[in-house]
Amino acid sequence: MAALNRATKANYVIHDHVEAETSDREDHTFCGIMFPVKCKDVLPIDHVVINSVSVRGALGPLTVWVTKDENINGEISMCKKHWKKIYQKTHGRSFRAYKELDLSSEPIVLKPGQVKGIYIHSTLRGDEAIVYDNKDKQKTHDDSFLTILPGRAHVSETPFGSRPIWGWGHAWRDNREFVGQIKYGAIYRLWNPTEHLCFGTKFRSLAKNLFLLQRRIESPFSTLPDDCIFYILNMCRWDWMNDTAGDMKECQRELRRARRRRLEREADDVLMEGVDGSADGGHVVGGDGDELWVHNHEGNGNAGGDDGDDLVDTESDEEDGDMEQDDDDDDEDDDDDSDDSD
C-alpha cells in the first residue's frame, strides 16, 4: 500500500541549516532596509523556509515585514497594504555582532522561482539603527537555493513613511544592499514519474538502470512490480547519486540550447516552405472577383517574404538574447553605480 501512496515532498527540513551571509562594508546606518529574495529552481526543492534574519546597529524597536502572496506585477511595492508584519521586538545595541531575529513563529516560505520582499525597520530615533551597504554588484548573495538582490534603504522613523527624519526630501534610497545573515532550510521534492526531469542526470540514469534491470529475467529486480521500483526511487534523496547544483544548472543550460536549436530549425523549415510555395510565382485563392494573391515573393500581397523573414529573425535574436542572459546567470557583474552617501 505504501508503494501506491508515494509522498511528493520530504516531511523534514534539512538538519544542517543554511546560513547566507552577505558582505559587510558598513557603508551606512539608518532606519530600515528593504530587499527582494528569490528562491532558485535549479535543485528539486518544494520550498525554502527562512527561519531568521540577523542585523546589527543601534537596533531598538524592530519590525520585520514580508510581501503578501499576491500578484503585484513582479514589483516590490512600498505601500503598506501589500506587506505583512511577521516580527516585532525591541533589541539592545549591537554594532559588532549580528543580532538574530527569530521568525520561526511566522517563517517566510518561498516556492521555486518565487520572489518575496523583506523589509526590516526600526523606530529608534536617529540614524544608527540598521547597518547597510551601497550596491556593489548585481547580486548581494547567491547560493544553490537563494539569491538576495539589492534593494532600497529607508530613512524614515515611521514604517513605510514617506517623510525622512530631517523633514524634507525622499525617504527611500535606491541601490542599497542588506547587511547581515539569513538562516533557512529547504524541503525537497521526492522522485515521482512526473518529477523525473527535475532531477539530475545521474539520478535519472539510476532510474533508467533500475527499470532495465527489472526487465531482465535473470535479475533479482525482475520479481518487483513497477510500483516497488517507484517507491525505491521515491525514498532516495536527489543528491545520493552525487548530482550537484553546478551539474544540474549546466544540464538545464544544455536543454535550453537544444530548445533554441530546435526552434531555429523549425523557423528554417517555415522559411523553406515559403520559398518552395513561391517558386511558381504564387497562386489565386477564391473567385468571382474576390481573388486573394498569396505566396508571391516578388509581387504585392506578400504573405511569406521579407516581412516573414524579419519576424523570424527578430524572434531568433530575442531567443539568443535570452540564452545569453541565462548563460550569464551565475556571473557577478561588478557595478560601481552606488549613489552618494546618505
PyMOL commands that set and color helices and strands:
alter all, ss='L'
color gray80, all
select helices_A, chain A and resi 2-4+80-82+193-198+201-214+220-223+226-234+245-277+306-327
alter helices_A, ss='H'
color red, helices_A
select strands_A, chain A and resi 18-21+28-30+32-39+45-57+60-67+83-91+94-102+108-110+115-122+130-134+141-142+146-148+151-154+172-178+181-188+283-285+292-294
alter strands_A, ss='S'
color yellow, strands_A
deselect
rebuild
show_as cartoon
